[in-house]
C-alpha cells in the first residue's frame, strides 16, 4: 500500500512533485508540535491497510497559526481529519455545549489522539455519547491508577503539580489529581507557571521549583502538558537539583529528560489505536458515531535508574520488578 507524506505547513494547493494516485484516501493531520510517536504509530498502522496521502498542518505551538489551519482544514476536502491533543481537538470541534461551526456543519469524520480527558475537557459528555462525527483515543492512565502507583513510593507524601495553566488538559488533570488526593492520603498542591502575553513564561520555572521546595514538596507530578514536555530537561534538572523526585504521566520526560518514574501509555501505541479507528471509518466498516472513544488498556511502568542514582532514591522492589528500567543496568 502507498503512503505519501505531503508536508504542508500552510494552506497550499496539491501540486507536490509526487502526485498521489487516484483513489488514495486523503488524510489531513493537524498537529501542535510536529510529528510525534503518535503520528508515526498512526501512519505506520495505516500503511499496511489502505492507500493514503497526508497533508500535515503543524501549528508549531502557535495559537494564531493553529487558528488559521482550523479555519481552512475542511477546504482541503479530506476524507478524514486527524487531530493531536486536547487544544487542537477542542479548537476544531468545540465542546458538546458550545460546538464549533465545523462540528455542526461538516460531514468530514475526525479521529483524535493524545487527548487526556475527552469528558473532563467537555468534548463529549460521556464516552458513550452518540450523534457525533468523530471518535478517538485517550492516552492517559487513569488518575487513580497513577496515584496508586505513587502511593508505593515510600516517604513521598507531598506532591506538587507543575503545569501550564493555558492548556485545558493540564488544568483538568491537576484538579482531578488534587480531588483524588485524600483517598490516597497525599497532600497535593498546584503550581501553575506564570504567563505573559498569553504564553507560559519559561523564566518562571526556577521560581516555581524554588517555591515547591519551600513548601516541602517531595514529588513533582509532570502532567500530559505539551509545554511541560517541551521544557522537560529544564524542569527536571531544576527539580532534581532541589532534591524533588519526579513522576511523569507521559513517556518523554522519563526517556528523554531523566524524570524518575511513571506509568504511561505509549504515544506510538495510542497512534496505532487511532489508526485502527481511522481504518474502520475509511473502509466503511462502521459509521464513525458507532466507533467508541477509548483509552488504551495496557500500561507501562518505567523507572529511570540514572535519575534514581542522582536523587539517591530508589522505588521499592515491588515497582522495579514490573518496570522497564532505563538509564542504567542495576
TIDREN-798949 format. One record per residue (C-alpha): residue in one letter; x, y, z. Coordinates in Angstrom, 1 decimal. Layout:
<pts>
code|u|v|w
a|X|Y|Z
...
</pts>
This chain:
<pts>
code|u|v|w
x|0.0|0.0|0.0
x|1.2|3.5|-0.7
x|1.5|6.3|1.8
x|2.6|9.7|0.6
x|3.5|12.3|3.2
x|2.9|15.8|1.9
x|4.4|18.2|4.5
x|2.3|21.3|4.0
x|2.8|23.8|6.8
x|0.4|26.4|5.3
x|-2.6|26.1|3.1
x|-1.2|25.2|-0.3
x|-2.7|23.6|-3.4
x|-2.0|20.0|-4.0
x|0.8|20.3|-6.6
x|3.6|18.4|-4.9
x|6.2|16.8|-7.1
x|5.0|13.3|-6.2
x|1.3|13.1|-7.1
x|-0.9|10.8|-5.0
x|-2.6|8.0|-7.0
x|-6.3|8.3|-7.9
x|-8.3|6.5|-5.2
x|-5.9|7.3|-2.4
x|-7.6|8.4|0.8
x|-6.7|12.0|1.8
x|-5.9|12.5|5.5
x|-5.3|15.9|7.0
x|-3.3|15.8|10.2
x|-3.5|18.9|12.4
x|-0.6|18.9|14.8
x|0.6|21.1|17.7
x|4.4|20.3|17.9
x|5.3|18.4|14.7
x|5.2|14.7|14.1
x|5.4|12.7|17.4
x|5.5|9.0|18.0
x|1.7|9.1|18.0
x|1.6|10.2|14.3
x|4.3|7.6|13.4
x|2.2|4.9|15.0
x|-0.9|6.2|13.2
x|0.7|6.3|9.8
x|2.6|3.0|10.3
x|-0.6|1.2|11.1
x|-2.5|2.6|8.1
x|0.5|1.9|5.7
x|-0.4|-1.8|5.7
x|-4.1|-1.3|5.4
x|-5.1|1.4|2.9
x|-3.6|3.6|0.2
x|-3.4|7.2|1.6
x|-1.7|10.5|1.3
x|-1.3|13.0|4.1
x|-1.4|16.8|4.5
x|0.5|17.9|7.6
x|-0.7|21.1|9.2
x|1.8|21.9|12.0
x|0.8|24.8|14.4
x|4.3|24.9|15.8
x|2.9|25.6|19.3
x|1.4|28.9|17.9
x|-2.3|29.5|18.6
x|-2.7|32.0|15.8
x|-1.2|29.6|13.2
x|-3.4|26.9|14.6
x|-6.5|29.1|14.2
x|-5.6|29.6|10.5
x|-5.2|25.9|10.0
x|-8.5|25.1|11.6
x|-10.4|27.7|9.5
x|-9.1|26.1|6.3
x|-8.9|22.4|7.1
x|-12.3|21.5|5.6
x|-11.5|23.3|2.4
x|-8.7|20.8|1.7
x|-11.5|18.2|1.1
x|-10.0|15.4|3.3
x|-11.6|12.0|3.7
x|-10.6|12.2|7.3
x|-9.0|14.6|9.8
x|-6.6|13.6|12.5
x|-6.1|15.9|15.5
x|-3.3|15.8|18.1
x|-4.1|16.7|21.6
x|-6.8|18.4|23.6
x|-6.1|22.0|22.4
x|-6.4|21.2|18.7
x|-9.4|18.9|19.2
x|-11.3|21.5|21.2
x|-10.3|24.1|18.6
x|-11.8|22.1|15.8
x|-14.8|20.6|17.5
x|-15.6|22.9|20.4
x|-17.5|21.4|23.3
x|-20.7|19.5|23.4
x|-22.5|22.5|24.9
x|-20.7|25.0|22.6
x|-20.0|23.1|19.4
x|-17.8|24.7|16.7
x|-19.3|25.5|13.3
x|-17.2|22.7|11.9
x|-18.8|20.3|14.3
x|-22.3|21.5|13.4
x|-21.9|21.7|9.7
x|-19.1|19.4|8.4
x|-19.6|15.8|7.4
x|-15.8|15.1|7.4
x|-15.0|12.4|10.1
x|-12.4|13.2|12.7
x|-10.2|10.9|14.7
x|-8.3|12.5|17.7
x|-5.3|11.1|19.5
x|-3.4|12.1|22.7
x|-6.5|13.7|24.3
x|-6.1|13.5|28.1
x|-9.7|13.5|29.2
x|-12.4|13.9|26.5
x|-15.1|14.1|29.2
x|-13.3|16.4|31.5
x|-12.5|18.7|28.6
x|-16.2|18.6|27.7
x|-15.5|17.4|24.1
x|-18.2|14.8|25.0
x|-20.5|14.4|28.0
x|-19.7|10.7|28.2
x|-17.6|8.2|26.3
x|-20.8|6.6|25.1
x|-22.1|9.8|23.5
x|-23.8|9.3|20.1
x|-24.7|11.7|17.3
x|-21.1|12.6|16.7
x|-18.9|12.7|13.6
x|-15.7|11.9|15.5
x|-14.0|9.3|17.6
x|-10.6|9.0|19.2
x|-8.1|7.8|21.7
x|-7.2|9.0|25.2
x|-3.6|8.1|26.1
x|-3.6|8.8|29.9
x|-3.5|6.1|32.5
x|-6.5|6.6|34.8
x|-5.6|9.0|37.6
x|-6.5|6.6|40.4
x|-4.1|4.1|38.9
x|-1.3|6.7|38.8
x|-1.9|7.7|42.4
x|-2.0|4.0|43.4
x|1.5|3.7|41.8
x|2.7|6.8|43.5
x|1.4|5.5|46.9
x|4.0|2.7|46.6
x|6.8|5.2|46.7
x|7.9|5.4|50.4
x|8.3|8.8|52.0
x|6.9|10.8|49.2
x|3.6|12.1|50.6
x|3.6|15.7|49.5
x|3.0|16.2|45.7
x|3.3|19.3|43.7
x|1.9|19.6|40.2
x|3.7|22.0|37.9
x|1.7|22.9|34.8
x|0.9|25.3|32.0
x|-2.5|27.0|33.0
x|-3.2|27.7|29.4
x|-3.6|24.0|28.5
x|-7.1|22.8|29.3
x|-6.0|19.2|29.7
x|-3.3|20.2|32.2
x|-5.8|22.1|34.3
x|-8.3|19.2|34.2
x|-5.5|16.8|35.2
x|-4.3|18.9|38.1
x|-7.8|19.3|39.5
x|-8.6|15.6|39.2
x|-5.4|14.5|40.9
x|-6.0|17.0|43.7
x|-9.6|15.8|44.1
x|-8.4|12.2|44.5
x|-5.5|13.1|46.9
x|-7.4|12.5|50.1
x|-8.4|9.0|49.0
x|-4.7|8.2|48.9
x|-3.7|10.2|51.9
x|-1.5|12.6|49.9
x|-1.1|16.3|50.1
x|-1.3|17.8|46.6
x|-0.5|21.4|45.7
x|-0.9|23.1|42.4
x|1.9|25.2|40.8
x|0.8|26.9|37.6
x|3.5|28.6|35.7
x|3.3|32.4|35.2
x|2.0|33.5|31.8
x|3.0|36.6|29.8
x|1.1|37.7|26.7
x|-0.9|34.5|26.6
x|2.1|32.3|26.8
x|3.8|30.5|29.6
x|6.9|32.2|31.0
x|9.9|30.0|30.9
x|11.7|32.3|33.3
x|9.2|31.3|36.0
x|10.2|27.7|36.1
x|13.0|28.2|38.5
x|10.9|30.4|40.8
x|8.1|27.8|40.8
x|10.5|25.0|41.7
x|12.1|27.0|44.5
x|8.5|27.6|45.8
x|7.9|23.9|45.7
x|11.0|23.2|47.8
x|10.0|25.8|50.3
x|6.6|24.2|50.6
x|8.1|20.8|51.3
x|7.1|19.1|48.1
x|8.8|15.7|47.9
x|7.5|14.6|44.5
x|6.7|16.7|41.4
x|3.9|15.4|39.1
x|4.5|16.2|35.4
x|1.2|16.2|33.6
x|0.4|15.5|30.0
x|1.2|19.0|29.1
x|2.9|19.9|25.7
x|4.7|22.9|27.2
x|6.0|20.9|30.2
x|7.1|18.2|27.8
x|8.9|20.7|25.6
x|10.8|22.2|28.6
x|11.3|18.8|30.2
x|15.0|18.9|30.6
x|15.0|22.4|32.2
x|12.1|21.4|34.5
x|13.5|18.0|35.6
x|17.0|19.4|36.1
x|15.6|22.1|38.3
x|13.5|19.7|40.3
x|16.2|17.2|40.9
x|18.8|19.9|41.8
x|16.4|20.9|44.6
x|16.1|17.2|45.7
x|12.5|16.8|44.4
x|11.7|13.5|42.8
x|9.6|13.4|39.6
x|6.7|11.3|38.4
x|5.6|11.7|34.8
x|2.2|11.0|33.2
x|3.8|10.7|29.8
x|6.8|8.8|28.4
x|9.0|11.5|27.0
x|10.2|13.2|30.3
x|11.3|9.8|31.6
x|13.1|8.6|28.5
x|14.5|11.9|27.2
x|14.8|14.1|30.3
x|15.6|11.7|33.1
x|12.4|12.0|35.2
x|12.4|9.3|37.8
x|9.2|7.3|37.3
x|5.9|7.0|35.5
x|3.1|4.7|34.5
x|2.3|5.6|30.9
x|0.5|4.6|27.7
x|3.0|4.9|24.9
x|2.3|7.6|22.2
x|3.1|5.1|19.4
x|0.5|2.6|20.7
x|-2.1|5.4|21.0
x|-1.4|6.4|17.4
x|-1.8|2.9|16.2
x|-5.1|2.6|18.0
x|-6.2|5.8|16.4
x|-5.1|4.4|13.1
x|-7.3|1.3|13.7
x|-10.3|3.6|14.2
x|-9.4|5.6|11.0
x|-9.3|2.3|9.1
x|-12.7|1.4|10.3
x|-14.0|4.7|9.0
x|-12.2|4.9|5.7
x|-13.1|1.3|4.7
x|-16.7|1.8|5.7
x|-16.8|-0.9|8.3
x|-18.8|1.3|10.8
x|-20.3|4.7|11.0
x|-18.0|7.0|13.0
x|-20.7|7.5|15.6
x|-20.6|3.8|16.4
x|-16.8|3.6|16.9
x|-16.1|4.1|20.6
x|-13.9|6.8|22.1
x|-11.5|4.7|24.2
x|-8.3|4.6|26.3
x|-5.6|2.1|26.0
x|-5.9|-0.8|28.4
x|-2.2|-1.7|28.7
x|0.2|0.5|30.6
x|4.0|0.6|31.0
x|5.9|1.2|34.2
x|9.2|3.0|33.5
x|11.9|3.7|36.1
x|15.0|5.8|35.2
x|17.8|4.3|37.2
x|20.1|7.1|36.3
x|17.7|9.5|37.9
x|17.3|7.3|41.0
x|21.1|7.2|41.4
x|21.3|11.0|41.1
x|18.5|11.5|43.6
x|19.7|8.7|45.9
x|16.1|7.5|45.9
x|15.0|4.1|44.5
x|11.5|2.9|44.1
x|10.6|-0.3|46.0
x|11.3|-3.7|44.6
x|7.6|-4.2|44.0
x|7.8|-1.5|41.4
x|11.2|-2.3|40.0
x|10.2|-5.9|39.3
x|7.4|-4.8|36.9
x|9.1|-1.8|35.4
x|11.1|-1.2|32.3
x|14.4|0.1|33.7
x|16.3|2.6|31.7
x|19.4|4.8|32.2
x|21.4|2.1|34.0
x|21.9|-1.6|34.4
x|21.0|-2.0|38.1
</pts>
